[in-house]
Every structure is written in C-alpha cells, then in structure tokens.
Amino acid sequence: MKTTRKPALPARTVRTPGGLSVRLDVRAVTVVVLLLAAVLAASVVLIGTGDFPIPAADVLKTLVGNGNAGQEFIVNELRLPRVLVGLLVGASLGLGGALFQSISRNPLGSPDVLGLGQGSTAGALVMIVLFSASATQVALGALVGGLATGLAIYLLAWKQGVHGYRLVLVGIGISAMVTAVNGYLLTKADIVDAARAVVWMTGSLNGRGWEQVWPLVWLCAVLVPLVLANARGLRMTEMGDDVSYALGVRVERVRLLLLLSAVLLTAGAAAAAGPVGFVALTAPQLARRLTRSPGPNLIPSMCMGATLLIVADWASQRAFGADQLPVGVVTGVLGGVYLLWLLVTERKAGRI
C-alpha cells in the first residue's frame, strides 16, 4: 500500500511597520514553544523535588514571593540556582554543538568529539593537582583550558581556511593527546586531589549556587545575540565557500567569530558544571529532526539542550532510588546510546 508523507508546515513572512520582514518557519516556532513549555514545567518539578518535597503550586507561589520562610530558603537559595545553572549550561552546550556541527558540516563535529571538554578538564586538573586551587580558580582554569584547546584546533586545522573533516580529524587528535595529559596529571595527584578531580570530571550540578549562575548569565547575554546576529552568514556558509563569497559573506571572519563563540560557550559550561558529556552532540541533531528544517537550528538547539539537561538532572536524582548520580553519568549513558545509533544510521546512508 502506498503511503503519503504529510506536508511540512509552511513558512510565513512577517513584516513589521518599519519595513523589516522576517521569515518564520511555523514548525520550528511550534517546536521551540513546546520545548520551552516542557523545560519550564520540568524546572518547576525539579525545584520541588528533594528530601523536602514542595508541590508545584507552592513552588510557583514561592518564585513570585508568596511562599513561607522555609520554602523561600529551600527554593531561592538551594534549588533555584542549581536549576538555573542546568538551564544555562544545557542551552550553552546545545548552541555550541549546533555551531560546531554547522561549521564542520558533520553531525559528529561536537565539543565532545573535538576535545574541548578534555581541554577544559586539563585546565581544571592543572589548578586542582598542581595548585590545590579554590572552586573559582578551578573554573577559571577550565575556561582557559577550553580556550587554549580551541585555539590549537583552529590553528592546526587552518589551511587556506578551516573546513569540515579536517577540523574534526584535528580535534580527535587533540582530544587523544589532552586525554593522555589528563591521565598523567591524575597519576601525580594525591588521593584527596584525585578524588576531587574525578568528581569534577564527571560533570555535576550538585552544590551549584548563585556564584555559578551570574557568570553564565553574562556570558550568554553577550554571546547569544552575537551568534544570532551572524546566523544568516552561518547559513550561507553551508552552501559552500564560493557561493558564500558571491553573496557577500566574509566566510573566514564569520567562521572564526562563531568558532570563538562556540568555544567560549562550551568552556563556560564546563567551568560551571564540569564536562557534561554528549548534550552538545545530541541536542542539535534532535532539534533538527523535530523541526525538519535546514540550517543550523540555533534556537531549537538551545531549547533542546536545556530540556535534555534538566530532564537528565531529574533522572539523576529520582530514577535510581536513594543513589543520586552526577548528571554527567546520565547524559553520558544516553548520549553513548545515541552516538551508536547515529553511527549506524550514517553508515547505512553511506556517509561514513
């Protein structure tokens, strides 16, 4: 029996009184709205989850300032900062992963594969093992390590420009070398510092407070508008450099600016929560499959990343009984399964 495929929702053009016209993909907008609703609902449930459960209605009342003193302390001081860090880290990883995959034109071109997470880990390990640094200094070391790794990948992949598979191959090589350095640093650490380093390397939202929230807020406030302002140029580069140059896009400038933004987003997320694995790999691909829209899908990827991390954090706290797991363990398991499925799919399609 012959089956017919349902047509995609049409794109619409919205014109403002000032003469600006914006093309809206109705399906993509619908997906973004549904993801936002899902992540907000999951966030309320997560805030109410714990040894002292709070009903969702009371969580909402507390968030608007109508809770009692106990609820105000639990929600605003203990649980809300953790959820906000999860939202910002997930959104940063989703956006960073979408940028890397679009620039490399490869579904495997994510920070996890390219070694940026390992670079941030190396920076953090140097601060922990060699200097017994504070949490703030460890976060700064992770940020510097991620930036240094991203710079090394860019310079080594440069050959009259930076192109897809060369970027991925160089990133895999850098990842292997940095992983070896991380193993060496762990062997030189004493037992206390080694245990502290392993906990950080897993990726966790435990104990996150307002001191982690505000740096991420400022980072996203600067980089997200910058990335969205260059989204058209990024979409043009997916058609090839020659076509992009003909359309007036300064390809290498756009590529360098967006690569730097992606590295900063990824390193900032790692500095706040450790190297949470596979969110940057899976979020853009899931967003693309839901929207069925060409292009980088930047905003849907952000929303998907935030949703994945919040749901994974809830699962890490509630799905394993009394044993609470770091969120990086849950995302690692789910992401590993997704990576195997993606590799099988790409092989069947003849792309690898």
NORQUIPE-V56157 format. One record per helix or strand of 3 or more residues. SS is the DSSP state (H for helix, E for strand). FROM is the first residue (numbers start at 1). TO is the last residue. If there is no record, write none. Layout:
SS;FROM;TO, SS;FROM;TO
//
This chain:
E;11;15, E;21;25, H;26;47, H;56;63, H;69;104, H;111;114, H;116;131, H;135;157, H;164;188, H;191;202, H;210;229, H;231;237, H;241;246, H;251;273, H;279;291, H;298;318, H;327;348
//
